[in-house]
Amino acid sequence: MLSERGEVEAAPRGLLRTICLLLAIPLFVGALTALIQLLAINPYPEMTRGERLDSAEMCLQRADAPQPDCQDFRPVSLPNVTTLERDTRVVNAHYRLSFDRPASDDLQAFVAPRVTDHARIEVNGIRMSPNSEPEGPLWHDWNRPIYGALPEPVLRPGTNRIDITLTQSDIGRLALYPVYVGEADAIRLTWLSRFAFRTGMVRMNIGLAAILGGAFFALWRMNRRGQGLGWLPLAMAGATIFGWQLAYPNMAPPGPWWRFASILAMHGTAYCLYMFLRDFFQERSQPAFVAVHATIAAGLAILLAGYPVLGVSAAGASFIGVAVAVICILWILLTTPLLARADRIALVLLFSLSASCAVTAWLDSFLAQQVVRLPLGQVAVTLLFAGISWTLVQWLVEIKRQRDRLSESLRDQVRAKSVELDEMYRALGRQKEKQVVAQERQRIMLDLHDGIGGQLVNTLAYLENSGRDDPVLRDAIEDALTDMALMIDSLHADADIPAVLGMIRNRLEPLLARHSARLEWNVEGDPRFDNQTRSGVLGIMRIVQEAITNAVKHSDASVIELHADDRNIWVRDNGKGFDLAAEADRPLSESGLGLKGMRQRAQNIGISLQIDTSPTQGTAIHLYW
């Protein structure tokens, strides 16, 4: 956290940085505008198959002039611009241009690349311009080149004269630029290139504005979460309106109110674009917000008042709000943390170039002096569309990245859950298997208890009740009953060594009592071997059972000790022992399954078995792992 002193010191630095950035933005746009004009090609170059007419005689005629024809002609250079007073309604400017008839027999033509506003063109007194009826409505020619063929009867030997009469309606200025005369195919190519660059590009922008407006409206309808997308259809509507004024001036409603609407549409486009970027990049600077609204309101007030400001017409001065909005737009792009460095540079350059091209159009339209070589207003709109599209494309790309990250996260979760479900299914399968095994054990226990066990009990009862008691047979039957009880207990037992040893102790108590033997029990800790299983525990039970039974029946032991710790089990007795070597050499048919069975069980479950015995010290059996 910053200290209070640190915050106080940081605030002036942040304010100074903001002020420097806001001052640098118009300087950068101005420098970019100058650079564009320096690098721009000459818009009116010389022609190899034609002649450029860049000088003329000009005479102004006001509507209330007593003499309808001009008498006072003065030489002027082209381009020539005449700015009209605020209250002037209709003024004519007459230009006389002269050229020599070329020696070529090819068809000749002329082209006026740029005129303002309505043009009436005569060659040697013959009207050549269409839509120039004196009694008809004024035909606006200020955004399209005028082309006309010069057939053989029109031209005279020697010097020929072109008369161009310009009439203004509501533009506020008259302007004539160099005219070309020459071979028709070369002149037509010039006309086509100028038409494509000026009128054609503006019409293309209108189409783009309409298409983008529909797309932005659909995008806004699909996503209303506050990215400011609702401002874009409004901005495209404004671009369509003022683009229509440039591309189709003769199809626009007559009267000055439509010109006012087109200028208002330019203001609205800049305002909507600022609001879009402000909401899109979540910029919440209150001073910038207030400055944009205040200057746009002031500009509209100037436009409504209609009075020039500092020598600039009211229409030109009203763009102060648009200029402030553009500065704030570039400031948002420069300061937003939501853009990567490369994207920020690209967007700032696009919008700066658009602003610079718009400045050239403003200078060309509202300054009396000809300071712009090549106005690029139509290029400004195209670059503006490119900047907006770039912004939205980056947004959509980021959305796709977020969607991909979310999809990958969901896939990881699905994979984890699938593994978890598989493990659960396996656990359920194991649980089901355990249930089946438990049910089978229960069946075996019942069969042993009710079948063999019942028969052994009946046989023992018969011996007791018949009066023919056979001790050997009785012991055999009792041993069988004890062994069967241990088998049943083993089916109940879990994989736990102390519990199994406890069952052995309980089941062998009658056998020990019959032979007057005592079991000393000493189990410490929790005996457990590695990878312990139920079958391994049951194997240990069988080994311990065999060891105790042998000690009771064959060693005549009176004391049997059972000792166990974590990794050892001992069974010791004080009996007479036996010859271990001789017992190992006896064939299986004579020795039974006693010692060899114990060794085999120990080997199967992976533990070690050691037997120490002597006739005088008894027997000790050691299990360890």
C-alpha positions in Angstrom: 0.0 0.0 0.0 1.2 3.5 -0.8 1.7 5.9 2.1 -0.4 9.0 2.2 2.7 11.1 1.3 3.4 8.7 -1.7 -0.2 9.0 -2.9 0.1 12.8 -2.8 3.4 12.8 -4.7 2.0 10.3 -7.3 -1.1 12.3 -8.0 0.7 15.3 -9.6 3.0 12.9 -11.6 -0.1 11.1 -13.0 -1.8 14.4 -13.8 1.3 15.7 -15.5 1.6 12.5 -17.5 -2.0 12.8 -18.6 -1.7 16.4 -19.7 1.5 15.7 -21.7 -0.2 12.7 -23.4 -3.3 14.8 -24.3 -1.0 17.5 -25.8 1.1 15.0 -27.6 -1.9 13.3 -29.4 -2.9 16.4 -31.5 0.8 17.1 -32.2 1.2 13.5 -33.4 -1.9 13.7 -35.6 -0.7 17.0 -37.0 2.7 15.7 -37.8 1.2 12.6 -39.4 -1.1 14.9 -41.5 1.9 16.9 -42.7 3.8 13.7 -43.5 0.9 12.3 -45.5 0.8 15.5 -47.5 4.5 15.5 -48.1 4.4 11.9 -49.3 1.2 12.3 -51.3 1.6 12.1 -55.1 0.8 15.2 -57.1 -3.0 14.9 -57.6 -2.8 16.9 -60.9 0.3 15.7 -62.8 1.1 16.5 -66.4 -0.2 14.1 -69.1 1.8 12.7 -72.0 -1.3 12.3 -74.2 -3.1 15.4 -73.1 -2.7 18.9 -71.8 -3.2 20.2 -68.2 -5.0 23.5 -68.0 -3.9 25.1 -64.7 -4.5 28.8 -65.6 -7.7 30.7 -66.4 -9.6 34.0 -66.3 -12.2 34.3 -63.7 -15.1 36.7 -63.0 -17.5 36.6 -60.0 -21.1 37.4 -60.6 -23.6 37.9 -57.7 -27.2 37.2 -57.9 -28.2 40.8 -57.6 -25.7 42.1 -60.2 -27.3 44.5 -62.7 -25.3 43.1 -65.6 -25.9 39.3 -66.1 -22.6 38.8 -68.0 -19.2 39.2 -66.5 -17.1 42.0 -67.8 -14.2 42.1 -65.3 -12.2 38.9 -65.8 -8.9 38.5 -64.0 -6.2 35.8 -64.4 -6.1 33.1 -61.8 -4.2 29.9 -61.2 -5.9 26.6 -60.7 -6.9 25.3 -58.2 -8.8 28.5 -57.4 -11.1 28.6 -54.3 -13.6 31.4 -53.5 -15.2 31.5 -50.0 -18.6 33.1 -49.9 -20.2 35.2 -47.2 -22.7 33.8 -44.8 -25.8 35.4 -46.3 -24.9 34.8 -50.0 -27.5 32.5 -51.5 -26.4 32.1 -55.1 -23.2 33.3 -56.7 -21.7 32.4 -60.1 -18.0 32.1 -60.9 -17.1 32.2 -64.6 -13.8 30.7 -65.8 -12.3 30.9 -69.3 -9.7 28.3 -70.2 -7.9 28.2 -73.6 -6.2 25.3 -75.4 -4.8 24.7 -78.8 -6.4 22.0 -81.0 -4.1 19.0 -81.0 -2.7 17.7 -84.3 -3.9 14.2 -83.6 -6.9 12.9 -85.4 -8.0 10.7 -82.4 -11.1 11.6 -80.6 -10.5 14.3 -78.0 -12.2 14.7 -74.6 -11.9 16.8 -71.4 -12.2 16.0 -67.7 -12.7 18.3 -64.8 -11.4 16.2 -61.9 -12.9 18.4 -59.2 -15.4 21.3 -59.1 -17.6 22.9 -56.5 -20.5 23.1 -56.6 -22.7 23.1 -59.8 -20.8 23.3 -63.1 -22.0 24.4 -66.5 -19.3 23.7 -69.2 -19.3 25.0 -72.7 -16.7 24.4 -75.4 -16.6 27.1 -78.0 -20.1 28.1 -77.0 -21.5 24.6 -77.1 -22.8 23.2 -73.8 -21.0 20.0 -72.9 -22.0 19.3 -69.3 -25.1 17.2 -68.5 -27.7 18.2 -65.9 -27.0 21.9 -66.3 -30.3 23.4 -67.4 -30.5 27.0 -66.4 -34.1 26.7 -65.2 -33.7 23.3 -63.5 -32.5 22.5 -60.0 -28.8 22.8 -59.3 -26.9 19.6 -59.9 -24.2 19.1 -57.3 -20.9 18.2 -58.9 -18.6 18.7 -56.0 -17.7 15.1 -55.3 -17.4 13.6 -58.8 -15.2 14.4 -61.8 -17.0 15.6 -65.0 -16.1 14.0 -68.3 -17.1 15.0 -71.8 -16.1 14.0 -75.3 -15.1 16.6 -77.8 -16.3 15.5 -81.3 -14.8 17.0 -84.4 -17.5 19.6 -85.1 -17.0 21.1 -81.6 -13.3 21.9 -82.0 -11.9 24.8 -84.1 -8.6 25.1 -85.8 -6.1 26.9 -83.6 -7.2 28.2 -80.1 -10.3 26.7 -78.5 -12.1 28.0 -75.4 -13.7 26.2 -72.4 -16.2 28.3 -70.4 -17.0 26.9 -66.9 -19.7 28.5 -64.8 -19.8 27.4 -61.2 -22.9 28.0 -59.0 -23.2 27.3 -55.3 -26.2 26.5 -53.4 -25.4 25.7 -49.8 -21.7 24.6 -49.8 -20.4 28.1 -49.0 -17.5 28.0 -51.5 -16.7 27.8 -55.2 -13.6 25.9 -56.4 -12.2 24.9 -59.7 -9.2 22.6 -60.1 -7.0 21.9 -63.1 -8.8 20.6 -66.2 -7.4 18.1 -68.7 -7.9 18.0 -72.4 -6.4 15.3 -74.6 -7.0 11.9 -76.3 -10.3 10.4 -75.2 -9.0 7.1 -74.0 -6.3 8.7 -71.8 -8.8 11.3 -70.5 -11.4 8.6 -69.7 -8.8 6.6 -67.8 -8.1 9.7 -65.7 -11.8 10.2 -65.1 -12.3 6.6 -64.1 -9.4 6.7 -61.6 -10.6 10.0 -60.1 -14.2 8.7 -59.9 -13.1 5.4 -58.3 -10.9 7.2 -55.7 -13.4 9.9 -54.8 -17.0 8.9 -55.5 -16.4 5.2 -55.8 -14.6 4.9 -52.5 -17.3 6.9 -50.7 -20.0 4.6 -52.1 -18.0 1.6 -51.0 -17.8 3.1 -47.5 -21.6 3.5 -47.5 -22.0 -0.2 -48.3 -19.5 -1.1 -45.6 -21.3 1.1 -43.1 -24.6 -0.6 -43.9 -23.2 -4.1 -43.7 -21.2 -3.4 -40.5 -24.2 -1.6 -39.0 -26.3 -4.7 -39.5 -23.6 -7.0 -38.2 -22.9 -4.8 -35.1 -26.7 -4.6 -34.4 -26.9 -8.4 -34.5 -23.8 -8.7 -32.3 -25.3 -6.2 -29.8 -28.5 -8.3 -29.7 -26.5 -11.4 -28.9 -24.4 -9.7 -26.3 -25.7 -7.0 -24.1 -23.3 -7.4 -21.2 -22.0 -3.8 -21.2 -19.2 -3.8 -23.9 -20.9 -0.7 -25.5 -21.7 -2.6 -28.7 -25.0 -0.8 -28.9 -23.2 2.4 -29.9 -21.7 0.9 -33.0 -25.0 0.6 -35.1 -25.6 4.2 -34.3 -22.1 5.2 -35.4 -22.6 3.2 -38.7 -26.0 5.0 -39.2 -24.2 8.4 -38.9 -21.5 7.3 -41.3 -24.2 6.2 -43.8 -25.9 9.6 -43.6 -22.9 11.8 -44.2 -21.5 9.3 -46.7 -24.7 9.6 -48.6 -24.3 13.4 -48.7 -20.8 12.8 -50.3 -21.7 10.0 -52.7 -25.2 10.9 -53.8 -25.6 14.6 -53.3 -28.2 14.9 -56.0 -30.3 12.2 -54.4 -30.4 13.9 -51.1 -33.4 16.0 -50.0 -33.1 19.6 -51.1 -32.5 22.4 -48.6 -29.9 23.4 -46.1 -31.4 21.2 -43.4 -30.0 18.0 -45.0 -26.5 19.6 -45.0 -27.1 20.3 -41.3 -28.2 16.7 -40.8 -25.0 15.4 -42.5 -22.8 17.5 -40.3 -24.7 16.4 -37.3 -24.2 12.8 -38.4 -20.5 13.4 -38.4 -20.6 14.6 -34.8 -22.8 11.7 -33.9 -20.4 9.2 -35.4 -17.5 10.6 -33.5 -19.5 10.7 -30.3 -20.9 7.1 -30.6 -17.4 5.8 -31.4 -16.0 7.5 -28.3 -18.8 6.0 -26.1 -18.2 2.6 -27.6 -14.5 2.6 -26.9 -15.1 4.1 -23.4 -17.5 1.3 -22.5 -15.6 -1.4 -24.4 -12.3 -0.7 -22.6 -14.0 0.2 -19.3 -12.5 3.7 -19.2 -14.2 5.8 -16.6 -12.4 9.2 -16.8 -15.0 11.8 -15.8 -13.1 14.8 -17.1 -12.8 13.3 -20.6 -16.5 12.4 -20.5 -17.4 15.9 -19.6 -15.0 17.5 -22.1 -16.5 15.5 -25.0 -20.1 16.3 -24.1 -19.3 20.0 -23.5 -17.3 20.6 -26.7 -19.9 18.7 -28.9 -22.7 20.8 -27.4 -20.6 23.9 -28.0 -20.0 22.9 -31.6 -23.6 22.3 -32.3 -24.4 25.7 -30.8 -21.9 27.3 -33.2 -23.4 25.4 -36.1 -26.9 26.5 -35.2 -25.8 30.1 -34.7 -24.1 30.1 -38.1 -21.4 32.7 -37.3 -17.7 32.2 -38.2 -15.3 31.7 -35.4 -11.7 33.0 -35.8 -12.1 33.2 -39.5 -13.5 29.7 -39.9 -17.0 29.1 -41.0 -19.6 28.0 -38.5 -19.7 24.5 -40.0 -15.9 24.2 -39.8 -15.7 25.5 -36.2 -18.5 23.2 -35.0 -16.0 20.2 -35.4 -14.3 21.3 -32.2 -16.3 18.6 -30.4 -15.3 16.0 -33.0 -11.6 16.9 -32.5 -11.9 16.5 -28.7 -13.7 13.1 -29.1 -10.9 11.9 -31.4 -8.2 13.0 -28.9 -10.1 11.1 -26.1 -10.4 8.0 -28.3 -6.7 7.9 -28.9 -6.1 8.5 -25.2 -8.2 5.5 -24.3 -6.3 3.3 -26.8 -3.0 4.5 -25.4 -3.8 4.0 -21.8 -6.1 1.0 -21.6 -4.5 -2.1 -19.9 -6.8 -4.4 -21.8 -4.7 -4.4 -25.0 -1.5 -6.1 -25.8 1.4 -3.9 -26.9 1.2 -5.0 -30.5 -2.6 -4.5 -30.7 -2.3 -1.1 -29.0 0.3 0.1 -31.5 -1.8 -1.2 -34.5 -5.0 0.4 -33.3 -3.4 3.7 -32.4 -1.8 3.9 -35.8 -5.1 3.0 -37.6 -7.1 5.6 -35.7 -4.4 8.2 -35.9 -4.2 7.7 -39.7 -7.9 8.0 -39.9 -7.8 11.2 -37.9 -5.0 12.6 -40.1 -7.0 11.9 -43.3 -10.1 13.5 -41.7 -8.0 16.6 -40.9 -7.0 16.9 -44.6 -10.6 16.8 -45.6 -11.5 19.4 -43.0 -8.6 21.7 -44.1 -9.7 21.3 -47.7 -13.3 22.0 -47.0 -13.2 24.9 -44.5 -10.0 26.9 -45.1 -10.0 29.6 -47.8 -6.3 29.0 -48.7 -5.4 25.8 -50.6 -3.1 24.2 -48.0 -3.9 20.5 -48.8 -2.5 18.8 -51.9 -4.7 15.7 -51.6 -7.8 15.5 -49.3 -8.3 12.0 -48.0 -11.7 12.2 -46.2 -12.9 9.0 -47.9 -9.8 7.1 -46.8 -10.4 8.3 -43.2 -13.7 6.5 -43.1 -12.2 3.3 -44.5 -9.5 3.4 -41.9 -12.1 4.1 -39.2 -14.0 1.0 -40.2 -10.7 -1.0 -40.2 -9.9 0.2 -36.7 -13.4 -0.7 -35.4 -13.2 -4.1 -37.1 -9.7 -4.7 -35.7 -11.0 -3.9 -32.2 -13.8 -6.3 -32.5 -11.7 -9.0 -34.1 -9.2 -8.8 -31.2 -12.2 -9.0 -28.8 -13.5 -12.1 -30.6 -10.1 -13.6 -30.7 -9.8 -13.1 -26.9 -13.2 -14.6 -26.4 -12.1 -17.6 -28.5 -9.0 -17.9 -26.3 -11.1 -17.8 -23.2 -13.5 -20.3 -24.6 -10.6 -22.6 -25.6 -9.1 -22.2 -22.1 -12.5 -23.0 -20.6 -13.0 -25.9 -22.9 -9.6 -27.3 -22.0 -10.4 -26.8 -18.3 -13.8 -28.6 -18.8 -12.0 -31.4 -20.7 -9.6 -31.8 -17.8 -12.4 -31.9 -15.3 -14.3 -34.4 -17.5 -11.2 -36.5 -17.7 -10.7 -36.3 -14.0 -14.3 -37.2 -13.3 -14.1 -40.0 -15.8 -11.1 -41.5 -14.0 -13.0 -41.0 -10.7 -16.0 -42.7 -12.2 -13.9 -45.6 -13.5 -12.3 -46.0 -10.2 -15.7 -45.9 -8.6 -17.0 -48.6 -11.0 -14.0 -50.7 -10.2 -14.5 -50.2 -6.5 -18.2 -51.2 -6.9 -17.0 -54.2 -8.9 -14.6 -55.2 -6.2 -17.3 -54.6 -3.6 -19.7 -56.8 -5.6 -17.0 -59.4 -5.9 -16.4 -59.3 -2.1 -20.2 -59.7 -1.6 -20.2 -62.8 -3.9 -17.2 -64.2 -2.1 -18.7 -63.5 1.3 -21.9 -65.2 0.2 -20.0 -68.2 -1.1 -18.1 -68.4 2.2 -21.3 -68.3 4.1 -22.6 -71.2 2.0 -19.4 -73.2 2.6 -19.5 -72.5 6.4 -23.2 -73.7 6.5 -22.3 -76.8 4.5 -19.4 -77.6 6.7 -21.3 -76.9 9.9 -24.5 -78.7 8.9 -23.0 -81.4 6.8 -19.6 -82.7 7.9 -19.8 -81.1 11.3 -23.1 -82.6 12.1 -21.9 -86.1 11.0 -18.8 -85.8 13.2 -20.9 -84.7 16.2 -23.3 -87.6 15.6 -20.4 -90.0 15.4 -18.9 -88.7 18.6 -22.3 -89.0 20.4 -22.7 -92.5 19.1 -19.4 -93.5 20.6 -20.4 -92.0 24.0 -23.8 -93.6 24.0 -22.9 -97.1 22.6 -20.6 -98.1 25.5 -17.8 -98.9 23.0 -15.5 -96.0 23.7 -12.4 -95.9 21.5 -10.0 -93.2 22.7 -8.1 -93.1 19.5 -11.2 -92.7 17.4 -12.6 -90.1 19.9 -9.4 -88.0 19.6 -9.5 -88.2 15.9 -13.1 -87.0 15.8 -12.4 -84.2 18.2 -9.4 -83.1 16.2 -11.5 -83.1 13.1 -14.1 -81.0 14.8 -11.4 -78.6 16.0 -9.9 -78.4 12.6 -13.2 -77.8 11.0 -14.0 -75.0 13.5 -10.7 -73.3 12.6 -11.6 -73.6 8.9 -15.0 -72.0 9.6 -13.3 -69.3 11.6 -10.9 -68.6 8.8 -13.7 -68.0 6.5 -15.0 -65.3 8.9 -11.7 -63.8 9.6 -10.4 -60.6 8.1 -6.8 -60.0 6.9 -5.6 -59.4 10.4 -2.9 -61.5 12.1 -3.7 -60.7 15.8 -7.3 -61.7 15.2 -6.3 -64.9 13.5 -4.0 -65.8 16.4 -6.8 -65.1 18.8 -9.1 -67.5 17.0 -6.4 -70.2 17.1 -6.0 -69.7 20.9 -9.8 -70.1 21.5 -10.2 -73.1 19.3 -7.2 -75.0 20.6 -8.0 -74.5 24.3 -10.0 -77.9 24.5 -7.1 -79.7 22.8 -4.6 -78.2 25.3 -6.8 -79.1 28.2 -7.1 -82.7 27.1 -3.4 -83.0 27.0 -2.7 -81.0 30.2 -0.8 -78.4 28.3 -0.6 -74.6 29.0 -0.4 -71.9 26.3 1.6 -68.8 27.2 0.3 -65.9 25.1 2.4 -62.9 24.3 1.4 -60.8 21.3 3.0 -57.3 21.1 2.3 -54.6 18.6 0.5 -55.3 15.4 2.1 -58.1 13.4 1.8 -57.2 9.7 3.9 -58.1 6.6 4.3 -56.3 3.3 1.4 -56.6 0.8 -0.6 -58.5 3.4 -3.6 -60.4 2.0 -6.3 -62.7 3.3 -4.7 -65.8 1.9 -1.3 -64.9 3.4 -2.9 -64.4 6.9 -4.7 -67.7 6.6 -1.4 -69.3 5.6 0.2 -68.0 8.8 -2.8 -69.3 10.8 -2.3 -72.8 9.3 1.4 -72.8 10.1 0.8 -71.6 13.7 -2.0 -74.2 14.1 0.2 -77.0 12.8 3.1 -75.9 15.1 0.9 -75.9 18.3 -0.9 -79.2 17.3 2.4 -80.9 16.7 3.7 -79.7 20.1 0.7 -81.0 21.9 0.3 -84.4 20.1 3.9 -85.4 19.3 6.3 -83.6 21.7 4.4 -84.2 24.9 4.9 -80.5 25.8 3.4 -79.1 28.9 4.1 -75.5 28.1 3.7 -73.9 24.7 4.7 -70.2 24.2 3.2 -68.1 21.4 5.1 -64.8 21.1 4.6 -62.2 18.3 5.7 -58.7 17.5 5.5 -56.5 14.4 7.6 -58.7 12.1 8.0 -62.1 14.0 6.0 -65.0 15.3 7.6 -67.7 17.6 6.0 -70.9 18.7 8.2 -72.7 21.4 7.5 -75.7 23.5 9.3 -77.7 26.3 8.7 -81.1 24.7 11.0 -83.8 23.6 11.8 -82.4 20.1 12.8 -84.5 17.2 15.5 -85.2 14.7 15.0 -82.4 12.1 17.4 -84.0 9.5 15.8 -87.4 9.8 12.3 -85.9 9.5 13.3 -84.0 6.4 14.6 -87.2 4.7 11.5 -89.2 5.4 9.3 -89.6 2.3 6.1 -87.7 2.1 3.9 -90.8 2.6 5.5 -91.4 6.0 6.0 -87.8 7.3 2.6 -86.5 6.2 2.1 -82.9 5.3 3.4 -81.4 8.7 6.8 -79.8 8.3 6.9 -79.9 4.6 3.4 -78.3 4.4 4.5 -75.6 6.8 7.6 -74.8 4.6 5.5 -74.8 1.5 2.9 -72.4 3.0 5.7 -70.0 4.2 7.2 -70.0 0.7 3.9 -69.3 -0.9 3.1 -66.3 1.2 6.7 -64.9 1.0 7.9 -65.2 4.6 10.7 -67.1 6.2 10.4 -70.2 8.4 13.1 -71.4 10.8 12.8 -74.5 12.9 15.2 -75.2 15.9 14.7 -78.5 17.7 16.5 -81.0 19.9 15.4 -83.9 22.1 16.3 -82.1 25.3 15.3 -78.5 24.6 12.0 -78.9 22.7 11.1 -77.2 19.5 11.1 -73.5 18.4 9.4 -72.4 15.2 10.2 -68.9 14.0 8.3 -67.0 11.3 9.7 -63.7 10.2 9.5 -61.3 7.2 
